[in-house]
Amino acid sequence: MNDIKTIISGTGSYIPENIVKNSDFLKQVFFEKDHTVIDSPGEEVVRKFKDITGIYERRWVSSEQHNSVIGHLAAEIAIANAGIDKESIDQIIVAHNFGDVVSNSIQTDIVPSIAARIKHKLGIKNVSCIPYDLIFGCPGWIQGVIQADAFIRSGLANRCLVIGTETLSRVVDVYDRDTMIFSDGAGAAIVERSNNADSSGILSSSFMSHTAEEVDYLYVGKSNSPNADSNIKYIKMLGRKIYEYSLNHVPAAMKIALDRSGIEIDQVKKIIIHQANEKMDEAIVQRFFRLYSKKIDLSTVMPMNIQELGNSSVATVPTLYDMILRGRIPEHRIDKGDILLFASVGAGMNINAFVYRQ
């Protein structure tokens, strides 16, 4: 089984049409976690936010859309891009965090699974096509690809549909500045066994998890507003803790994956990293290269779309990859044979990475 190669044969993404600009938050009242009001002018709050995260706008779904809807749209594009028969898919792996959350609600809905709903929307009749969800925080899509690769290498699957989809706008606390970080979106890929004679495919992977005090760096908690219903929970984060954790551990996980591949650092063409925070991602990649005593011009190796799309959790990596392949990030391109390093970090805290030859 060691000579089996797993390739990504098709990709697709769905980016919501609704653009929410930083200026839309100028008059929003924000509170700290201790319920004290942030009395800085809105212009100052927004300016500092952009300086730290790089985000100046994000995309949120329309009122009639939810997670399985946009995940299905991305999946349809990936299937068409791969040119496959949808009935040939063995597994549908859907990474998400909160399931379907309808407009004007905070209640998550994952029964049936989001994967089962997407299989239904795709109209797949094959009873041997198994749909299931994967809850792994922001690294969920990468973990889904790693899992698909394991099934393919074991001979238990030939073709998988791996989707990352999330509507974080439905679970944000509007009184928390972190609301401006989160966005919605979906990305998908067909991951399958390859019979081609070339060397394309997944070369190696790594993953790690820290669940001592780190387990609550991302969590659901009550609103920052002192007048809010304390029984209603929203997505919350300890930003400084996450930043420090990521810088301390993500570069090491990336190095493990690259070293396992046998590829030299100078051969890495692009790093497709989770779009969490512009400054944090830049620091992670710089520290990764320093592990090899190398310096790098980040503009050449690290494509980003967080500035316009925000942080859509599990969707950032597949969306970014799809956009590059479709020429929608003009400064970057991926050619046949290029070495790519995918990496992510998120709730858990979990980290993962894989090396891929295009």
N, C-alpha and C positions, 0 to 999 in steps of 0.2 A: 504493500500500500504506500510505501514511501515515495514512489514516483508519481503519485496522483497529484495533479495540479488543480487548484481552485482559483477561478478567475471571476472578475466582475464583468459580466457581458452586457449589462444595460443599466442605465440610471435614469432617474426622474425626480423631479421636485415640484412642490407646490408652494408658492409664496403668496400669501393673502394680498388682496388689492388695497385694503384699508391701511393707509399710511398715517401713523401717529408721530408727529414731530415733537421735539423737545419743547418747542414754544407752546404746545398744548398743555404743558404742566406749569406754566408761569404763575397761574393764579391758584394752583392747588395748595391746600394747607397740608403740611407734612408734620408728623410727630416722631420723636425718638421712641425707642422701645420702652422707655420708662414713662411714656405718655406725655412728656414735656414737649411743647410746641417748638418747632424750628422757626425762629423768628427772622431768619435771614431773608432778604428780598428774593423773590422767585428767580430773577435773572442770575443772582449769585449761585443759588442752588443748582440751577440748570447748567451754568458755566462750569462749576466744579465737577458736576457729574460727567459732562462731556470730556473734560480734561483727564479724568481718571479712566473712564471706560471706552472713550472714543466714539460712543454712540450719539448720533444726532437725530435718528429716527428709527422706528421699528414698525413691524407689520402685525396687525391684529385681525383675527377672523371677523367676518360679518355675523350678524345675530343669528342667521339660520344655519351657520356652519358649526361643526364640532370635530373632535379628534378623528373619529373613524371616517368622516367625510373627506377631510383633506388628506388623510393617509391613503384612502382609496384613489384619490386623484393622482397622487404621486406614483402609486403602484401602477396605474394604467399607463402612465408615461414610460415607466421603466420597462414594463412588459413589451410595449411597442418598440422601444429603443433596442431591446435585445432581440426582437424579431422571433419570439418563441410562442408556442401554443400554451396558453395559461393552464390548460389541463395537465401539462407536464410538470407543474410545480409540485414538489414533494412536501415542502414545509413553507408556511408563512409565519415569519417571526416578527413580531411588532414590539418595538421598544417605545415605552411611554412612561409617564409618571402618574397621571391623574385620570386616565380613561376619558370617557365622554362626559363633558360638563356643559349642559345646555345654557343658553343665554339667560342672564338674570338668576343664576343659581350658583351655588358653591358646592353642590353635591356631586361627588364622583360616581361614575357608573361604569363598571367593568364586568357586568354579567348580562349577556354573554361577553366573552373576551373581545377586545378590540380587533384581534386577529380574525376571530370567527365572523365578526361583522364585516370586515373587509373582504374575507372570502365570499361571503354572501353577496356583497355589492359587486364583486368581480364576476359573479355568476359561475364560479367554478363548481362543477358537478363531481369531480374526482374525489371519492370518499377516502382515498389514501393520501390526499393532501391535508396535512395536519397543521391547523392554525393555533398558535399560542402566543401569549404575551411574555415579555421580558422586562422586569422592573429592576433597573440597575443604575438609576440616576442618569445624569447627562451622558455618561459613556455607553448608554444602552445600545445604540446602533452599532458601535464598534464591537461590543460584546456579542451582538447578534451575528455579525459577520464572522467573528472568531468561532462562535458556536456552529454556524453553518459549515465552516471549513472543517471542523472536527467531525461532523456528521458525514460530510462528503468523503473525507479521507478514510473514515471507518467503513465506507461502503453502504451506509444506511440511508443515504440520500444522494441524488444526482443534481438536483436543482432546488434552490431556496429563494424565496422572496423576502428580503430583509428591509423593514420599514422603520424609520424613526419619525414619530409624529407627536406634536404637543400643542396645546392651546393654553399657554400659561397666563394669558390675559384674563382667563376665567377664574383664576385662583390667586390673583394679586390683591394686596391690601392697598387701596388707593391713598391711604394716609401714610404709606411707607415709601421713602425715596427709591427703594429697590424696585418699585413698580416700573420705573423707567428702564430697567435692565431687560425685563422679560418680554418675550415676543412669541409669535405663533408661526408654525410652518411644518412642512413634512418633506422628507426625502426618502427615496427607495432605491434598491438595487437588486438585480438578479445576480445571485452568486451560484456558480455551477462548476461541475467537473469539466475539465478541458482535455480534449484529445489532440490539441494542436502540438506541433513539434517544437514550437518556440518556448522560451523560458518565462513567459508571462505567468503571473499568479501570486498568491500569498506565499511569502517566503518564511515568515516567522511571526510570533506574537508574544505579548507579555501582559500580565495583569496583576494587580495587587489591591489589597483592601486594608484599611485601618478603621477599627470600630471601637476604640476605647473612648476617649473624650471626643474624638473626631466624628463619631456617629451622629452627633447633633449639630454639626456645622451648617447643615441644610435641614430644615424641619418644617412642620406646619404648626403655626401658633396663632394666638389671638391678635387682633388688630392693634396697631399703635395708637389708634384714637382712644381717648379715655371714655368716650361715650358709646363705643361700639359694643355689640353683643359678644361677651367673652366666650360664648359657646360656639361661635363661628370661627373656623380656622383658615388661615391663609399661608401661602408659601413664605418662608422666612429664611434668612441666611445671616451667618456671622462672617461678613465680608473680609475683614482683616485676617481671621483665622484661616479662611479658605485660601486667601492669597499666600500666606506663609506656608501652609500645608502643600499647596501646589508647587511652589518653588523648591521646596525641600524634597519632594518625592516624584513629581512627574518626569523631570529630566532623567532620573535614574531608571524609571520604567521604560522610557524611550530608548535609553542606552541598552538595556537588557534585550529589547526586541531587535535592535539593529545588530548587536553583537551576535545574537543567535542566527541572524540571516547570513553572516559572513560577508556582508557588504561594508565597504569602507565609507566613512563619514563623507568624504569628498564626492562620493557617487550619488548622494541623496539630492534629488532635483527639487522636490517640494515636500513641505511638512503641512499636512492637512490637520490642523489642530482645532479642537472644540472652541467655538467662538464665545468665550466666557466674558472676557474683559480685555480690551486691546493692550493695556499696559502689562497685565498679568501674562498674557500669551507671549508678548515680546520678551519678557523677562525669562519665561520658561525656556523658550527656544535659544536665547542667548546662553543661558546656563547649560543647556544640553550640549551646545557646541564647545563650551569651555571644558566639559568633561573629556573632550578629545584634544584640549589645548588648541582649539580653533576659534577664529573669529569669522563672522559671517555678516554679509549685507542682508538684513532681514527682508528688504523689499524684493529680493530676488528669489527667496526660498519660502517665504511665508505669506501666501495669499490670505486675504481677510475680506469678510463681508459684514462684520458686526456693526460697522458704522451706519449702514443703511437698514440692516435687518434685525439688529439686536440679538439677544440670546434666546434662541428657541430650543434650548436643551438638546434632546436626542436628535433634533432635526438639523443642527448646525453643520455637522460634519458631512452627511450625505448631500445636503443642499449645496454647500460650498464646492464639493467635488463635482457635482452635476453642473454647476454654473461654470466652472473652469472648463470642463469638457465641451460645453456648448458655446464657449467663447464669450461668456457674459461677464468675465472679469478680464478686460483687455490686457492688463499688465502681466498676465500669467497664461501659460499654456502647458499642456501635458502631451507629450509625444510617446509613441510606441517605444517601449524599452526603458522609459524613465523609471527611476526608483522613487517611490513615495513612502513617506512615513506618516501614518495616521495615529492620532493620540487624543485622549480625552481624560477629563477628571470631573467628578461630581458626587452627588449625595451618596452617603454610605459610611465613610468616604471611599470611593472606588476610583481606580485608575486603570487604563489599558492602552495598548498600542499594537499596531501590526505594520509590517513592512511589506510593500506590494510592488512588483514589477509590472508596469502597465503593458 
